[in-house]
């Protein structure tokens, strides 16, 4: 269980980005963090992943305060897949192996290699193991970076805009893969997403941020036309198309 309690963050200049953020997520759930640009979505993920230190509050994962852990200990609990990922001249195998860094002692062990091989099989990347990352397509690279995170064997997976710069097929594949991993391995995923229809299609929990604070949190019932008007400033309908949920924007909200 992930419990975030009254988490706040401000930069040294004093500008407040997050204010009293509280929410909870069950194991196996896929949470979408939604909101306009500047709402604090990526900052929240960075606080959970130890990249930024909150000014106040805490994030508890199965009773462990993530904000109090050392970087090495945190890496064994949570894995972060950043939005900006440059392709390095490493092979797919070596890139996934980097995910075992929190567990390495004097060298790569048999357990580390078995963990990497299991991830490659899980993500259908075995045939690409010897290919260099900078020679892969965007969708393939995203799967490899997801594999690197999974090699850490975390309880919490943090994804900052995992479908940015991917075509429609790869967006679907990556989000479907994350959803299946959550369900099958009881891993909790928290993802910053911009496509509301995709969020409703693949996620089961939702956190809507507005001006650095929580506007709504819960299941799909919190994604209402009223919430979308308040958070995004649009007139929108939450409907269904071909049996799947969808958000249709009708226009800009006029105050």
Secondary structure as the mmCIF struct_conf table of DSSP 4:
data_model
#
loop_
_struct_conf.conf_type_id
_struct_conf.id
_struct_conf.beg_label_comp_id
_struct_conf.beg_label_asym_id
_struct_conf.beg_label_seq_id
_struct_conf.end_label_comp_id
_struct_conf.end_label_asym_id
_struct_conf.end_label_seq_id
STRN STRN1 UNK A 2 UNK A 10
TURN_TY1_P TURN_TY1_P1 UNK A 12 UNK A 13
STRN STRN2 UNK A 16 UNK A 25
TURN_TY1_P TURN_TY1_P2 UNK A 27 UNK A 28
STRN STRN3 UNK A 30 UNK A 34
TURN_TY1_P TURN_TY1_P3 UNK A 37 UNK A 38
BEND BEND1 UNK A 39 UNK A 40
HELX_RH_AL_P HELX_RH_AL_P1 UNK A 41 UNK A 48
TURN_TY1_P TURN_TY1_P4 UNK A 49 UNK A 50
BEND BEND2 UNK A 51 UNK A 52
BEND BEND3 UNK A 55 UNK A 55
STRN STRN4 UNK A 56 UNK A 61
TURN_TY1_P TURN_TY1_P5 UNK A 62 UNK A 63
STRN STRN5 UNK A 64 UNK A 65
HELX_RH_3T_P HELX_RH_3T_P1 UNK A 66 UNK A 68
BEND BEND4 UNK A 69 UNK A 69
HELX_RH_AL_P HELX_RH_AL_P2 UNK A 71 UNK A 75
TURN_TY1_P TURN_TY1_P6 UNK A 76 UNK A 77
STRN STRN6 UNK A 78 UNK A 81
BEND BEND5 UNK A 83 UNK A 83
HELX_LH_PP_P HELX_LH_PP_P1 UNK A 86 UNK A 88
BEND BEND6 UNK A 89 UNK A 89
STRN STRN7 UNK A 91 UNK A 91
HELX_RH_AL_P HELX_RH_AL_P3 UNK A 92 UNK A 97
HELX_RH_3T_P HELX_RH_3T_P2 UNK A 98 UNK A 103
BEND BEND7 UNK A 105 UNK A 107
HELX_RH_AL_P HELX_RH_AL_P4 UNK A 110 UNK A 122
TURN_TY1_P TURN_TY1_P7 UNK A 123 UNK A 124
HELX_RH_3T_P HELX_RH_3T_P3 UNK A 126 UNK A 128
TURN_TY1_P TURN_TY1_P8 UNK A 129 UNK A 130
BEND BEND8 UNK A 131 UNK A 131
STRN STRN8 UNK A 132 UNK A 132
HELX_RH_3T_P HELX_RH_3T_P4 UNK A 133 UNK A 135
BEND BEND9 UNK A 136 UNK A 136
HELX_RH_AL_P HELX_RH_AL_P5 UNK A 138 UNK A 151
TURN_TY1_P TURN_TY1_P9 UNK A 152 UNK A 152
BEND BEND10 UNK A 155 UNK A 155
STRN STRN9 UNK A 156 UNK A 160
BEND BEND11 UNK A 161 UNK A 161
TURN_TY1_P TURN_TY1_P10 UNK A 162 UNK A 165
HELX_RH_AL_P HELX_RH_AL_P6 UNK A 168 UNK A 185
TURN_TY1_P TURN_TY1_P11 UNK A 186 UNK A 186
STRN STRN10 UNK A 188 UNK A 192
HELX_RH_AL_P HELX_RH_AL_P7 UNK A 196 UNK A 202
BEND BEND12 UNK A 204 UNK A 204
STRN STRN11 UNK A 205 UNK A 210
TURN_TY1_P TURN_TY1_P12 UNK A 211 UNK A 212
STRN STRN12 UNK A 213 UNK A 218
BEND BEND13 UNK A 219 UNK A 219
HELX_RH_3T_P HELX_RH_3T_P5 UNK A 220 UNK A 222
HELX_RH_AL_P HELX_RH_AL_P8 UNK A 225 UNK A 232
STRN STRN13 UNK A 234 UNK A 241
TURN_TY1_P TURN_TY1_P13 UNK A 242 UNK A 243
STRN STRN14 UNK A 244 UNK A 252
#
